[in-house]
Amino acid sequence: MTFWIILKLVLLGVALFSFLSYKSRRSDNHGALAQLREAPVLRTLTPDEALALEPLRVAGGLSWAPEVRALRGRFSRHGLEVNGAQTLHDTLGNVEVLLPYDAPAFLHDDDNDAEVVLSAKQAIVVRLNGFTVVDGRARTLQQASAHGDDELPPPLPGQGDPADADATLSRPVHQIAETPVEVRERRVETPEEAALRQPISRVWKMAGLWVLAFVLMLVVANADLGGARMPLLLAALAMAGAAVWWQWRRPAPAAPAKPLAVNRVHGPLRLVELPNPTNAALRTYHYFLGDALQVQMPAHWQRSGRLPLGQPVEVEILATSGEVLAMGSAWSQVDEARRFPAARWGHHVVLLAVGLVALLAALLNSNGVTDDMALAWQGVRGGETRSDATAASLAQRPPRGGDRVRLRGEGQCELALTPLQDIDAAIVLPDCSRVRWGGTPVRLPGLQMPDALLSLYRGDYVSVREDNMSAMLRLLMLQQAGTDPYAQAALSARHSGGKIVSGMGNLVEVVEQACAAGLEDCDALKREIVDQLAATADVDGQELALDSWPLLAGELRRAVEEGNDGMLMPSGQLGALQDITRGHAGIAIARQLQTLAPQLLSLQQGGVVLATPHDLRGDADAVRLDAADVRAESVLDRWEQAMTTLATPVPFTVDGLVVDRHEDAAGLRLEVNTDADQRRIVAAAASTLALLLASALAVGQAALLWRGVARARARRRALDADMQTRPVPGLAA
């Protein structure tokens, strides 16, 4: 733990140092830019240079003074990286610079001569070594025109292969003849064009209704709302129904949007790569008509490879955003929307997520899916209330599932096959959550076991009395510990006292007799006794370990003959010894009880068995026999307790809902949920409804999502194929 804390502190320190270093370098860049503003002015921008920089003003929102200043220095790039995202800054002579077009290809490793104009936060390069912004613009436009049929934007000269970059930069630069951008018509949007920019998704209303419905259902399933439970559950169902109706209804015509201005413009279409003013690691592509009119080309038109870059085109664009609505005579977004209707599937993703989250919440909230469903179903079915006075009348006309029973009487706890937890055996014990009413009484027989086996189980093969000396010593030590509870606990654990045990020789005889009577695995019992006692004997002045049963048995018998078979034994050791013999004897007893199980179960005949989730004995002090606690070491005690339980009639009161009914040769069996009051039924119904509706929503939306994605892919393939058959737009002026 300490290592990881130190590692995290070190990483935090490194990150803090990097951030402070970055802020320090940025401060130096700002200071260097401020000094450059005081430098003398060489000249002012020429009209050609101002035209070449115009895309930076339009697309990047930059502004600059026309004065040109000289800048000289070494190029460097620094920045910050957070979670894999880089923010970089290019600097010349410690001044942050913006390198337009292919200027990065002209950088030198050591020293660079540049001419720049100054914006608010950086210097914009106009000339750099052999680069001029006018020639850079021309090269970029030539490169874009050469790659006009590609689906991807052209590479930046100088960023690919060095030989290719040198060849590109050495080619003669042909200045692009300026074709003026002309606005040929101004109009307003048609209703179909306005509909393209209107949101048509209703997913958030549907998702909101579903979320409210599920929340109400889970509130009804958990909160004690009294009489408001059923109205809230009905309200939740109404919201779920409204969400389904909202999804499948035919949408009403939307209110027409306020039409926007549309311009039909003619001019050369250009694709310009520009640096990001705030992050040198990013370079973006922008479409322009001419140099100053930026347009937003539809993404699928850009991927088509059919745009006539460098050629004059006629486009219709929104005056406010520059979004292209049509280009030439065959390229129109309205026509595409009419012939290739959009296949929308995003709302299915949202509703699928709502369904999955609601399904998880319903599963976590459920008290048992099958139990809740059964209780909800029985509650919905309903039925009559039965208050039969005798089991015979109840069996003569058995209640149906969903009927409520209110019964009072006396019966006998039902015998059930109960597996032991520590051995592969099962015995019959009474389960008082099931009472047989009016049936044939069953009595458990007493066991006929060898005395030796019973003595091993009860541990009465030795006589035990307190060791007064040990008890006195322990009392004195506790008095010395004072009132400190921790010291007293430590002394009690260390000095638990001893017992004076006599009759150890009798242990040998009892074990041998039990083994002769058929006790299984006697060798293991003897070995465990030898290991537990770990006894030694003094033979001819030497200590001899009694590490085998013959040695231990012989020594204990000799002690009996000499009248000296008593010994001082720690309480813990004595208890462990008795646990060993009790466990082995218990296995033998359990085996015998297992043979009685079929006969005892067959004796249960007639009457009505009432099965409930709780112990039906009316005595508040009665403790239900938990099947998980039945082990060989306690099997005889549990059998004797069972004999007493069956001999005593059990008064019962059952008030609940019948959830299952079964009739066989042994009589009628009724499963009764005594917790099924109206509150519990409504809660189960709410939990079940939430689970079923969430499952239906998740499965339905998953199927609709799959269909929607398939349709969207088919639409894209058809649209791509259609774009390849259209004439290249705008080649004619």
N, C-alpha and C positions, 0 to 999 in steps of 0.2 A: 504493500500500500504506500509506504514512504517513497519507494522508487518512482511510482507513477505520479505522485504529487510533485516530486522534484522535477520529473520530466515535463509535466505540464507547466510548471513555473518557468523552466528553461525555455520552452517553446513560446510561452507568453512573453518572456523577456525578449526573445529574438524578434517576435512579431512587433512588439512595441518599438524596438530599436530600428527595424526596417521602416516602420511608419514615420518615426521622427526623422530618419535620414531622408525619406521621400519628401516630407514637408520642408526640410531644410534646403534640398535641391530646388524645389519649386520656388521657395523664397528667393534663392539666388537667381533663378530664371527671371522672376519678376523684376528684381533689381537690375539685371543686365538689360532688360527691355526698357526700363525707365532711363538708363544711361544712353541707350541707343536713340531714344527720342530727342536727346540733347545734341546728337551728332549732326554735322552739317548736311544739308540736302544736296544731292548730286544733280537731280533733275526731277521732272514730273512724268507721270505715266503718259505713254503715247496712246492714241485712240485704239490702235491694234492691241496693245497690252491690256487696256481697260476692257476691250471686248472679250479677250481671252480669259480674263478673270471674272467675267460676268456670271458664269455658272456657279462660282463660289458664293457670290452674293445671293443668288436666287435660291440655290439648294441648301447652302450652309448658313444663311442668315447673317453673313459677315458684312462688315463695312470697313472702309479704310480711307485714309487720307491719300491724295494723289502724289504726295512727295515721295521720291525714291531716295533711299539711303544705302550706303555701302556697309556690308557686313562681312567680316572675315574671321575664320576660326576653324577649329576642329569639329567634326560632326560626332555627336554622341546621342545615344538613346537611353533613356532611363524611365522608370515607372514603378508600378506596384501591381502585384498579383494577389487576388483574393479568390479562393475557391476555384482556381483554374481560369478565372477571367482576368485578362491583363488590361491595364490602363497605361499606355506608353506616351512619351513625349519626345519629339525630335528637337535637337538643339544644335545651333551653330554658334560657336563662340559664347556658349552658355545662354544664348537667347533662344527661346522656343520659336520654332519656325514651322510653317505649313508648306509642304512640298507638293505643288499641283502637277497633274499629268504625270509624265515620265521623269520628273526631276530627280527621283531617287537613283536613277541609273547613272547620273552624272556626278555623284558624290565621290570625293577622294578620301583615301584613308587618313591623310595627314592634315592638309590645309585646304580650305575652300574659299573662293572669292564669290561673293553673292551681292546682288542688289535686291532690296526688299522694300515693300510698303508695309506700313504698320497698322494693325487692327487693334482692338481693345486689349487683347490678351496675348497676341503673338505677332510675329513678322511673317509676311507672305512673300515667298521667293518669286521674283520676276526674272532674274537671271542667276545662273549658277554655273560657274566654270564655263562649259560650252553650251549650256542650256539657256533657251529663252522661252518664256511662257507662250509666245506666239507660235514658235515652231513646235513646242510640246503639244499645244492644242491641235495643230494640224496633224501631227503624227498620230495622236489618239483617235482623231476622227477617221484618218485613213485606215488605221488598224480596225476600228469598229466596222467600217464599211467592208473591209476584206473578210471579216467574220460574220457578216450579216445573216448568213444562212445557218449559223450555228445555234443550238439551243441554249448554250452558255455564253456569258459575256466574254469578250476577247481578253487575253492575258495582257497584263501591263508590260510594256517593253522594258527589258532589263530585269524582270523578276523571274524569268525562266532560265533557259540555258544561256550561259555567258556569251558563247559564240553567236547565238541567235540574237541576243541583245545588241552585240556590237554591229552585226549586220543590219539590224533594224535602224540603229542610230546613225549608221553611215550612209543610209539611202538618202537620195535627194528629197528635200521636203517640198511638197507641192502645196502651196497655200490654197485653202478651200475658198472657192468663189462664193461670195456672200449672196444668198438668195433671201430677199426680204420676207419677213413673216407678215402675212396679210390676213386681216380679219375680214372675211367675205360676207358674213351674215351674222346677225344677232337675233335670237329668238328665245322663247321660254320652253321649258321641258314639256314634252307630251305626257299624258297620264301614265303610259307604259314606262317611259323613262323615269318618271318620279317613283314608280313602284319598285324599280330596281334598288333604290336606296332606302326603302321602308323596311323596318324589321318585321318579319312575319312569324318569328318563333314565339310560341306561347308556353314554352317549357317552364319558365319560372312560376307562372300561375299554377300550372299543373303540379309542379314539384312542391309548391307551397301548400296546395290542398292535400297532397299525399302526406306531407310531413305533419300537418296539423291533425289529419285523421289518425296517423299512427301514434302521435303523442297523446291524443285523447284516449285511444284504446289502452295504452300502457298506463295512463293515469287511472282509468277505470279499473284496471286489473290490480292496481297496487294501493290506491288511496281509499280511505274510508269516507265515502262521500254521501252516505245515507241514500235518500231518495233521489239524489241527482245522478246516480250511476247509470240508470237506464236511459234517461234523456241524453246524457253525454255520449253513451254508446251509439244511440240512434243518430246523434249529430255527426259522430265520426263516420258512420256508414254513409250518411248523406254527403259528406265531404269526399269520401272515396268515390262514390257514384258520380259526383260533379266532376272530379278529376278525369274519370273515364269518359264521361260525356264531352268534356272540354277537348280531349285528345281526338275523339273520333268525329265530332260534329264538323260540318262544313263551315269554314270560317266566314264570318260576315264580311262584306266588302269594307276595307279599311277606309277611314276618312282620307280623302285626297290630301296629299302633302302640298305645302305651298310650293308652287313651281319655281325652279331656279333658272337663272339665265344660262343659255347655251350659246357658245360661239362656234361658228364654222370657220376654221383657221387653215390657211395654206402656208406651208413652209417646209424646210429640210428637217427630216427626222434624224436626231443624233442621240447616240448613247455615249455618255461621258462618265469616265471614272474619276471620282473626286476623293480626296482624303477627308477623314472625319476631323473636324476642327478640335474636338476634345480628346481624341484618342488616336494616336498615330498607328496603332495596331490594326485599325479598321479602315478599309477603303470601300466605298459604296458606288453603285452604278445608278445613273439618273438619265431619264429620257427627256430630251428637249426638242422643241421646235425652234430652230435657230439657236441662239445662245442665251436668250433671256426668258423664254417661255417654257417652264417645266410642266410636263404632262405625266399623268399617272396611267401607265399602260396596264391593261388587265394581265394578270399573271399568266394565264394560259395562252395569251397571244405572245407573250415574251418567250414561252417555251416552244412555240411552234416553229421557230427558225424561218419565218416568212416575212419578217419586218424589213422593209426596204431602207436600211440605215444609210444615211447620207443622201437619200433621194427626197425630192419634194413630195409631200403628201398633203391630202386634205382630210382633216379630222374635225370631229365635233366633240367639244369638251365642255364640261361644266366650268363656268366662269369663276366660281368660288374656289374649287379644289383642283382643277386641271384634270379631273378624271375623264378618260377617253370613253365616249359613248359609241362612236362609230368612226370608221376609217375607210375612206374610199367608198365604193358602192356595194361591196360584198361583205364587209366586216362591220357587224352591228351587234351590240350586246342585247338590244331589244329583240332582234331576230333570233339570236341564239336562245334567249329565254323562252321564246315562243316555240321554237322547233326542238329544243332540248331542255325540257323543264328540269329545274334543279332537283336532285334527289338528296334531301336533307336527312341526316342521321345523328347530328350532334345532340338533339334533345333526347334521343333514346339512351345515350350515354349518361346523361344527367339522371333520368328516371331509373335506369338500371342501378346506378350508385345509390339512389334513394331506397330502392327495393332491397339491395344487399345489406345496407346498414340497418334498415328496419327488420330484416330477417334475422340478423345477428342479435339485435336488441330483443326481439321476441323470443328467440331461443334462450338467451340469458335470463329473461324474465320468467320463463315458463316453470311451473312446478312439476314438470314431467309432461312431455308433449302428448303422449297417449292418455295419461290421466286427465289432462285438461280437455282433450277432445271428447273423451268418453263422458265426462261430467257435463260438458256443454251440450252434447247430443241428448243425453238423458233429460237435461233441464229443458231443452227445446221441445222434446216429445211430450213431457209432462205426464200426468196420470193421476190416479186416485190415491187417497191416504188410507192405509190399512192399519187397524188397531185390533187385530185378532187377539182373543183372550187365551187361545190354546194353539199349540203347534199343529194339532190335527186339522183345525179349520184353516190354518194358513197353508198347510200342505194340500188340502183338498182343492183349494182355488188359489194357486200360487200367484203372487204379484208379478207384474210385468216390469221390464226395465223402465225406469222413469217414475214408477210409483214410489210414494213416500210411505215408510213404515214407522209406526210408533208402537213398540212392543215392550212388554214388561213381564218378567217371569223368573224362573230358576232353571238352570241347566248345568251341563258338565263341560268343562274345558275339553276341546277337541285334541285327541292325540295326533301328533305330527312326527314324521320321521326327521330326526335332527342329526346332522353329521357332526362328529367330533372334530375339533380343530387341529389336533396334534397327531391323530392316527387315522388310518383308512377304515373307519367304522361308522355306523349310524345306529342310533337307538330311538325309541319313541318316548317323547316327553309331551306334557300338556302345553298347548298354545292357547292362552286365555283371551287372545284376540278373536278366537273362533269358539263359539259355544254351541253345543248340540242341545237343542231344546226339545224335550219330549221323546228322546231316543232311549235305547236300552242302556242302562248304566254299565260302565266298565270299571272293574277293580284291578289294580296292578298287583301281581303276585309278589310275595316276599321271596328273596333270593336264598337259595340253599348253597352256600359257599363253604369251603373248608375253613376251619378256624384259623389255620396258619395264614391263609390268604387274607382273611379279614384283619388279623393282627398286623400283618405287613401294611395294609391300607390305613389302619387307624394309628399305627405307631405305638401301640401299647405293649410291645414286646420288652420294653425296659421301664424301670422305675426312675422317676426324676424328682429331685428336690433341690431347693435353692442352696447355694454355697454362701453361708452367712459371712464368712471372712471376705469373699470377693464383694459381696453386697456392701459390707461396711467400708471397705477400701474405696469403692466407687462413690459412696455417699460422702466420704471425707474429701475426695478430689473435687466433687461438684461444689461442696461448700467453699473450698479454696478458690474456685473459679468465680465466686461472687455472683453478681447479677448480670454479668456479661452473657448475653444469649449465644453469641458465637463461640465463646470458650466452652460453655456448657454443651453445645451441640457437638463440638470437636471431641470433648471428653466422652460423651455418650457414645459417639461412633467408635472411639478407640477402645473403650472399656465397657463393652455391652454386658459384662458379667458372665459368670460361669454357672454350670449346673453339675450337681453330683449325680452321676448316672450309675445305676446298679442293675444287674441282670443282663449284662452284655452277652453272657454265655447263652441266654435264652434266644438272642437274635440268631445265633448260629443254628439252633434247633428249629426255629420258625422258618428260616430260609430253606433248610434242608427238607422240612416237611412240605412246604409250598412247592418246591421243585419236584418232590415225589408225587404231588397231587396234579402235576401237569402244567405248572407255571412255565410259560414260554420264555426263551432266552435267559435261562438261569445264569449262564456263564457271564452275560453282560451285567446282570444284577450283582453277582459276587465281585466282579472286577470293579464296579463303581463303588461298592462298599469298601473294598480294600483301599482304593485310591482316596476316598473321602477320609477314612480314619487315619491313614498314613502312620500306623502304629509301629512301635519298636519294642523289643524285649531285651532284657539283660541276660545274656547267656555266657556263663563262665567269665564274668567280668568284661565282656564285650557287648556292644550294642548291635542287635540284629534287627534288620528291617523286615517287618512282616508284610512283604510285598506280594504275597499270593494267598488265595483263599485257604489252602491247607495249612499254611503257617499261621494265619490269623485265627482260623477255627481251632487249631490245636492249642494255641496260647490262651484263647478265651476259655476253652474247656478246662485247661489246667488251672486257670485262675478260679474257676467255679469250684473245682475240687479242693483248692487250698482255702476257699472261703474268702477270696480277695478279688471279686469280679467288679468292684466299684471303681470308678475313675472320675476325675474332674474334666469336664468337656465344655468348651465355649458354647454359648447359646447358638451362635450362627452355625457351628459345625453340627450340633445336634439337629437343628432344623433342616440342614441340607441332607443329613442322613435319612431323616424321616420322609423328606420329599422324594428321595430316590426309591425307597421301598413303597411309598404310596403310589408313585407313578407306575411302577411295574405291576403292582397288584391291581391298579385301576385298569390297565390294559386287559388283564384277564377277566375282570368283571364286565368291561365293555363288550368283550367278545361274547360272553354268555348272554348279555342283554340284547345283543344284536340278533341272536337266534330267536328271541321272543317277539321281534318286531312284526313279522307277517301275521302271526296269530292274534296279537293285540289289536292291530289295525282292522282285522276282519271282524272283530267283535263290535265295532261301532256301527250300529244299524238303527234305522228308523228316525223319526223326528225331523227337525229342520236345523241345519247348521247356519248360524248367523256369523258371517265373517266381516270384521270391521278393521279399520286401521289402528285401533287402540285396544288396550287391555280392558275387558268388560267387567272385571271384578269391581265391585263397588267400594271395597276397602281402600281408603286412601293410602294406607301403609303397605299395600300389596305391591310387590316388585315383580314386574314381568320377567319371566325367564328368558334371557337373551340367548339365542342360539349361538351367537359368536363366542360366548363364555364357556361352552361345554367342552371340557377336556377330560382326559383319562384320570387325572389326579383328583378330579372332583365328581366323577361319574356316580359313585355310590351315594354321595350326599344329595346329588340332584335327583336320583331315583327315589330316595326316601322322601324328599320334599314333594316329588310328583305323586307318590302314594297318598300323602296327606291332602294334596290339592284335589285329586280325583275323588277322594272320599267325602269332600265337602261340597255341597251344591253351591253353585255360583249365581247369586241374584244379579240380574242384568236389566238395564234399561237401554233400548236401542231406538234412536230417532235419527233417521237419515234417508238417503235416496238409494233405491235399488239400482245398481249399475251393471249387475250380471246375475244370471240365474242358471243353475245347472241341476239336473235331476239324474240320478243313477240308482243302482241297487241299494246303496247305503242311505238314500234319502234325498231330500231337497236341500240344495245349497244356495244361499243368497249372499251376494257381495253387496254390502251396504256401506256407502260413504257417509259417515256420521258428521263429516265436516261440510256437507253439501247443504248449507242453508242458502237463502236467496242471494246473500252477498257473495258467497263463494261461487255459486253458479254463474252469476253475472261476471265475476272476475275471470272464471275459466272461459266463458264465452268471449270476453274481450281479448284475452290472451290468444285463444284459438283463432279468432278473426284476424288479429294482427299477424299471426304466423301464416295463415292461409293467404291473406291478401298480399303480404310481402313476398311470399313464394310465387304467387301468380304474377305479381308485378315484375319480379326479377326475371322469371322465365319468359314472360311475354315480351318484355323490352329487349331481352337478349335475342329472341327470335327476330323481332323487328329491326334491331341493330344489324344483325347479319344480313337481312334482306336489304336494308337501306345502304349498307356498304357495297353490296353486290350491285345494286342499281347505280350507285354513284360511280363505281368503276366502269360499268357498261356505258354510262353517259359520257364519261371522260374519253373512253376509247372511240365512241361514235363522234364526239366533238373534235377530237384530234384528227380523225380520218377526214372529217368534213373540212377542217382548216387546210389540209393538204391539197384539197381539190379547188379551193378558192383561188382566184387570181391574186397575185401580189398587189397589195393595195397601193394606190397613189402613184404609180410610175408615170402616169400622164398628168401633166400640170393642169 
